[in-house]
Amino acid sequence: MFASSTLPDREPLPTYLTPVPKTLEDLGLRFAWLVVAINLAGTAFGFWYYGPQLGETPAVMWPWVPDSPMATLLIALAIACWKLGYEQPWLTSLAFFGNVILGLWTPYTLLAFADAYSYLNPLMYQFLFWSHLAMVVQAFVLHRISDFPVWGVAVAVAWYGSNLIVDYFVPIVGGPHHTAVPVPGDEPMFLGADALGVVAAGEVTFALLAVFLALAIRVKKCEAARGGVPADRVGR
């Protein structure tokens, strides 16, 4: 069935960790299989979109290239596992990291290189921008199905840390493996940075944000479990 009447409780976490209204969270969880299907469709589109870049990348590095479709695949698998009664904390952590990092990095990059992306159809530009922000929204629903244990977060840090390394700092095979941008990496940008520095700074920032959010959710859930919920943290 697409809908389920049993939903996990919404714990009294701070608003900055639960920015999505409860009604929208409930809707996403109630129609979880539809969310899975939408993410799988997005994954298929994403792999098609990355086709030209994958064709120029050594096959051994393919897992590190199509970042956004990998993120939507991870969240589809994470939600599916939860619906089947086998939530995997490491998988949910990977999904959270991927959807926060790539969900923010893509709109950031589209804005930073807006002039260079003028070759995109306006509808495609808007689709890429808003669909990736929707990835961030769905990431913020995952606190309802996982406690983000430290070991699960460690798995996500290891994977996305390796992704940062091969994308920008130590390209293991060939050149940098980040998502292609429409300007040369050494193109001067702003604040003295080149294009590669701009995209790297964005991804590093969003990766650190994902680490903070995941661990903050873990800490606040542990505090709530011990009964140490401050008065200013009343759930909405």
C-alpha angles and dihedrals in degrees: 000000000000093000131054128189094208115081129173116254120264106235120216098261125158116277093246088063094044106038093148112090115249092240090059092044090052091049092052093048094044091054095036095142090055089051089050091051093049091051092049089052089050089049092054091049091047094053089049090050091051093047097105093048093047088051089060095043126084108255092238089067098046095104090062098049113061094057101163097047089046089054094051090046090052094051091046089054093043094052092043091053090050092049090051091052098253106100110182112208093202091052093046090049091051090049092049093050094044096049094045095045100042094032089061100031096059097053088043090054093044089055096042091052098030094135093049091049090059088108089071119095106255090238091052091048091052092044092053092046099049098034090057092049086052087059089062091050093054091046089061090059093061093082086076092064104034141040092210097231115209093249091054091050088048090058090052092047091051094050099043091039089058088047091056091048096052093038097055117356115034111017099199097198120020122329130337112313100212121126108287116261123199096247133062115269092242094051108129112245129166136315088023094296127129123225093267090051092051095053092041093051090052095050094045090051093050092045090054089048091053091051091050094047095047094048092043090054089050093049095046092048090052090049091050091049089055090050093249097130110148116229092245091061100072110151118248 
